[in-house]
Every structure is written in C-alpha cells, then in structure tokens.
Amino acid sequence: MDKMPKWADVVLIPLISLILATAISALVILGIGEDPVAAVKIMVSGALGSTLGWGYTLYYATNFMFTGLAVAVAFHARLFNIGGEGQAMLGGLGVAVACLYIPWPHWSLALIGAGTLAALFGAAWAAIPAWLQARRGSHIVITTIMFNFIAASVLNYLVVDIMRPKGARDTATARFPDSVHLPTLHELLAPIGVPFSKAGPANVSLLVAVAACLLIWLLIWRSRLGYEIRAYGHSETGALYAGISPVRITMITMLISGGLAGMMAINNVMGEAERLVLNATEEAGFIGIAVALMGRSHPLGVFLAAILFGFLYQGGAELALMTQIPSELIVVIQALVILFTGALDNMVRMPIEKLFVTLGRMRA
Amino acid sequence: MTFLKSFLSTAATSALMAGAAIAEPALIYDLGGKFDKSFNEAAFNGAERWAKETGGQFREIELKSEAQREQALRRFAEAGANPIITMGFAMADPLTSVAPDYPNTKFVVVDVTWIEGDNIRQIGFAEHEGSYLVGLLAEMASKSGTVGFIGGMDVPLIRQFGCGYAQGAKAANPDAKIIANMTGTTASAWNDPVKGSELAKAQISQGADVIYAAAGGTGVGVLQTAADENILSIGVDSNQNYLHPGQVLTSMLKRVDVAVYDAMKAGDTVETGVFILGLAEDGVGYALDEYNADLITPEMKAAVDEARAKIISGEIKVASYYDNDNCPVLDF
C-alpha cells in the first residue's frame, strides 16, 4: 500500500486537526485564567444540549452548507471563489425582491420562486468575474474579492436609499408578508409529534441545503458535466486535449457556485430575518471557504464541517452569554479551528501519510 | 467541574431565594463592540459608573451576529435579568417580537423611538441639535471657511449627524463649504481608523481645516491625522477632547452613558415610554473642558450658547434628516 486509506483522509486527519486546535484553545483559555473544561461544557450544552441550541446550530450550519458547497464546486475546477459573500448578498436582494413585490399564495411556492431568484442573482454576480477569468485571464481570486465590496455598496444604496420604508431608521427593507413565512423546525416537527424549540431559527431551508449537498454529489461524481469539471481542475491542458472547453467549464462552474452562495439567502433572509438587513450575510461567505477546505470539497465533508462551524458559532455565543471570556477570544478559538483544519492541513497530513506509507511498506 | 458546582450552587441558592427577586441588569452592546471609544463604550462607562457606586453587578454581551440579537434578549430575559438594556436601532425589530413574551421584564433601547410595547423604555437623542452646535463652532474656528464631516457607515442615523452639522456651519457662515464623506458601506466602517485617516487627508487637501468625525472607532484615525496635520477635529458621542489636547476643537456629546446609568439606577422600576433627549434635557451638547478651553474664544462661546438657547426655545429649528429622508443643506 503506497497510499493512505480513504478513511484516514476523510476522518482521521480532520479529527487530529480538530484535537490540536482544541488543545491550543484550551491553553489560551487557561492563559486568561478561565477553566477550559467548563468552557467546553458550556459550548457543548449550549449548542447541542437543547433543541433551542440545535435550532441555532443548524441555522448557522445551513448558511455554511450553501457557501461551503459554493466554494467546493469551484474548487473541483480549481477555481478559488472568494466571492461567496457578495454572491450571498445579491441572493438576499433576490429573495427580498421576490418576497416584497410578488404576492405568493403559499410559502412553498414562495420558497421555490425566491430560491430561484436568489440563485439567479448570485449566479449573475459570479458570472462577471467568471467571464473575466475565462476570456480575459483576470485572476478570479482578485475579481471575486473585489466584487464583494461592490456588492456591499450596491446593497447599501438599494436598501438605504431605495427599499427602506420612508422615514424608517433601521437599515432594512420592510418586513416580508406573513404568506412567505418559512416553517421553522418547530413547525415542521410538531405535526409528527417531535417537540422542538419554538425560538430556534432553523427552518425548512435546512432540508434544501441537504438536498443541495446530495445534488452536488450527483453532479460532481455521477454526471458527465461533473467529470468535465474535475478533469479541467486536474489538468487544463489535458481537458483541452479531450475536447473540453475551458471557457464553458469556467462559466458553468462559477454560475453553479454563485447560485449556491446566493441560495443561502433563503435561510438567513427569508427564514430568519424575514426582511433584508444590510449586514445579512455576516461573513458566511468566507466561512464557506474554511468549510470547503475542511470538508475536502466533498459534499458529505461540507455537510459535516458546516455543522461543526454551526456548533462553533452557537457554542461561542453561549460562551459569551454565560462567561466572562471576552468575545475576541471566541474569535481566536474559531480562528484556530480554521487554521488547523484549513490552512495547516498539510502539517498533519504529511506525517500521517508517511506513517501509512511506511506501515504499508513494512507489511509488503 | 467548578462550573457545574457553581452552577448547581447558584441553582440551589436561587431556589432558596425564589420570590426574593434579585434582578441584575443586563447590557447588550451592538456589533461595533464594547470598546469602540464612542457609542458602545459610552454605555459601558455608564454601567461601570452604576456598578462602582452601588456595588452591583451587571451582565453583558457583545453581539457578533444578527441572529444573536433575539437570542441574547431571550436568554437574558429567561435568566431573570431586569432591566435589559440594548444598544442601537437594529434592536428595534427583535424587541418588538421578544418584549411581549416577557411582560414582567423591562427593556431599554437606545436610538429607537418608534416601536410599540408597554414594557419598553425607548431613548432617542436629538443628534442633529448637538451636531448643529459643533457645526457652528467648526465654521467659526475655520480659517478657510471649509469644514469636513466624516461619517462611519452610510446609514440614516449618520446622515442625521452630518445634516445638523452642515446646518450649524451654514448658520455661522452662509457661504460655508462642507465636505462630507462616509467611511464605508459595511459594518467594518465603524472600526477603520486607517480609512478615517485617509479621508481626513483627502478633505485637508480640499481645504478643510476643521473635521467632525461621527464614525465610532474610525474617528480615532481622523482625530490623529487632524492633530498630525495641525488642523482641528471634533469628536463624537463621548468627550474625546483629551485624546489630543489643544487640537480637538470640541466633542459632540451624546449622553448614552447617562441614559444607561439612569436606567440601571432605576432598576426594574424604570419608567417606560418614549424619551427624546435633546439640548434641553442635556442629552446632547458640546464638550468644554481644560483641553479645549483655549480653542473656544469668548465670541464662539457666546454664539454657541445663544444658538443653544434658541434651539431650546424653538426660535431656531434644526431640520431632521428623518423628516423627509433628505437634508436641506447637504447632499449625501
């Protein structure tokens, strides 16, 4: 055996990274004179110990699933889409337009309509950097990150100057009508007799996100287009030789990626806030990069990593509520997890890979 | 373990003392963070003053996400905190849905004046009136006749500051030129001193020699650059005169600290309703202390005090940006 087994790649390495990050976080918490064991307990019980906690954990996770998938799809074509943030903002605009200006008879139709518009808006926002990359060779990392700032300015103009109700001081659109209210997990689970907290913001979008994970898996590994995307990602010249058009693949991949990022808006804008606030995305687009890295760009990995980050967000909030640990430190803990699972991946991977290779040779 | 122990013992104590109602106040800071040298920090200062004077304790949280607004409100309400003091206009919407669920809890909200609720104390400040006064001082202190305004995030609240400032400057000199810039369109605009410094330099190159910063933590960079370039600046919310003695003309005071202190002092008997704190209530004003005493000439002081009296008496009417969503003397 000259390669390490799949399970080590998918499970062992993220787990070791996570343990390292936790260990260092514990040292940091000790350093400021707080009890790390108590802190972990608060995080776990706050995020997973009640259906209220789960409601928030899954709400954050839904956001991260969409943005994580968006980054993951682009990764397969070796495109680094850092523009998930801006694409999700535009998606929010799509949801707001759909919910405010179209009278929907039922939430399910509204979800389809608003979701489609959100995906279209997000995809359109990704299309411009994609075209610049495909046709003009402008690097997509630079253009997508610049488009985040443009998106923020566009949203600021539209929300503050155009869509804000007259005289309102809050920087937000009007509330969406009740007919587009998405059922929360409480409302979904109550009819089948499962009690779930009323206050948790997780909603039916979670199911859409899970379905999206499945569809992306089918797309990448079970479809001809997915094969072309992966082939292009592995070797552009090889793909070209096989008759795959780089322009076409770049455009299609980025449209899917932007569409997924835009779809996040059905969760945070339509499901939670029920109006478009300026600060709606809250860097979920950037967290998506960490989620995709940690999930090794595999939909199942993205799913699990999204839940982990949802746990970190909700657990962090609980920590801020229940202890005197300053909120900056909670950001440090989250950053350590991102650092170890995303950026320092090879630090853990190389020795483990070597270990497996040596083990394999010894057996051979 | 210690946590569990202390948790259990607290639970036991509170079970024993059930009915004795030991309500701690809670304070929820807005996304800018507790130590922003202005809005949120003013609230923290008010709370600290209350804690020092009474020996009481208060619970606090710095919000990190929009979804946490409702979460923090509910958690504090369920933990029995009373009153729950919240900062910023973005709390309006979560409060309207949370407050009715906890009729026995008093909520206090700063910068919100338009929501319904019998258990909510809503506090608004007449920022345009205070800004009018510092605009008047700015134009009188200016040699070039050009004064600058640097806002934080481009939101109606900050336009309200800029609009009052421009009216004050025009009152001192009808030909006054006002250069207004906003730092940005995202929440990071509240905490970007480098950009604040760049904007200040750009305004100086256009002739501004007094610059008013209404930009949270970004203002620190504006005040620093103004001091470095030997022009005057104006601070906001808290008294920032001390940051650069002799180089900060004055500060527009928005007494968030007093509002928070008063609410905590009143405790769970705090009076609810809508309270607008303007010049008459000393809710807003301009700062005069040993650091800027030499900068404010007797004529300036006379003029600004006269304007203050006239605004209070209603003789001068300062237009509010909110009335028509635009400013009569300044375009944003």
Interface residues (C-beta under 8 A of the other chain):
Chain A: D35 V37 A38 K41 I42 Y56 Y59 Y60 A152 S153 L155 N156 Y157 V160 R164 K166 G167 A168 R169 D170 T171 A172 R175 A199 P201 N268 E272 A273 R275 V277 L278 N279 A280 E282 Y313 G316 A317 A320 L321 S327 I330 V331
Chain B: M1 T2 F3 L4 L31 G33 I61 E62 K64 S65 E66 A67 Q68 E70 Q71 A72 R74 R75 F76 F89 A90 A92 D93 D111 V112 W114 D154 V155 P156 L157 G184 T185 T186 A187 Y322 D323 D325
